[in-house]
């Protein structure tokens, strides 16, 4: 697969993943956190604010890897 196609796929996946993750995290926060204490809310927002990067971080090396020589 050419690097250009891989970058296009990675960009499209990122553009879909980030809003979907944000909506999921927001939905969980709205339904669970009103009954939670302040410390639990802090931990949730800290985790939800950083966990989105794991799939993106796994995809970036794939996007920028040089194609294998045949």
HUZIMO-V881702 format. One record per residue. N is the residue number from 1. SS is DSSP state (hx for helix, st for strand, lp for the rest). PSI is psi in degrees with one decimal (none if undefined). D_LAST is the distance of its C-alpha to the last C-alpha in Angstrom with 2 decimals. Layout:
# HUZIMO-V881702
N/SS/PSI/D_LAST + N/SS/PSI/D_LAST
This chain:
# HUZIMO-V881702
1/lp/137.2/12.07 + 2/lp/152.2/13.06 + 3/hx/-32.4/15.24 + 4/hx/-42.9/18.14 + 5/hx/-41.1/18.19 + 6/hx/-40.1/17.94 + 7/hx/-36.6/20.83 + 8/hx/-45.9/22.77 + 9/hx/-44.8/22.53 + 10/hx/-40.1/23.53 + 11/hx/-44.3/26.40 + 12/hx/-40.9/27.66 + 13/hx/-41.1/27.60 + 14/hx/-42.0/29.50 + 15/hx/-24.4/31.98 + 16/hx/-41.1/32.73 + 17/hx/-47.5/32.70 + 18/hx/-49.2/35.13 + 19/hx/-37.1/37.98 + 20/hx/-44.0/37.63 + 21/hx/-42.1/37.81 + 22/hx/-42.4/40.69 + 23/hx/-40.0/42.62 + 24/hx/-47.9/42.13 + 25/hx/-39.4/43.24 + 26/hx/-43.0/46.13 + 27/hx/-43.2/47.21 + 28/hx/-43.5/47.28 + 29/hx/-41.0/49.16 + 30/hx/-36.2/51.71 + 31/hx/-26.8/52.45 + 32/hx/-40.6/52.42 + 33/hx/-22.6/53.39 + 34/hx/-27.1/56.83 + 35/hx/-0.9/58.20 + 36/lp/159.8/56.38 + 37/lp/172.6/57.80 + 38/hx/-37.3/56.64 + 39/hx/-41.9/54.62 + 40/hx/-39.0/52.59 + 41/hx/-41.4/51.97 + 42/hx/-45.7/50.82 + 43/hx/-42.3/48.37 + 44/hx/-48.5/47.07 + 45/hx/-34.2/46.54 + 46/hx/-44.0/44.89 + 47/hx/-45.2/42.42 + 48/hx/-31.0/41.87 + 49/hx/-17.3/41.33 + 50/hx/-21.7/38.55 + 51/lp/-17.7/36.80 + 52/lp/-23.5/35.13 + 53/hx/-17.8/32.70 + 54/hx/-52.9/31.08 + 55/hx/-36.5/28.88 + 56/hx/-41.8/28.12 + 57/hx/-30.2/27.34 + 58/hx/-27.7/24.88 + 59/hx/-31.2/23.16 + 60/hx/-46.4/22.96 + 61/hx/-36.1/20.32 + 62/hx/-40.6/18.08 + 63/hx/-38.2/18.85 + 64/hx/4.6/18.08 + 65/lp/138.0/15.04 + 66/lp/144.8/12.21 + 67/lp/147.2/9.12 + 68/lp/141.5/6.37 + 69/lp/141.9/3.79 + 70/lp/none/0.00
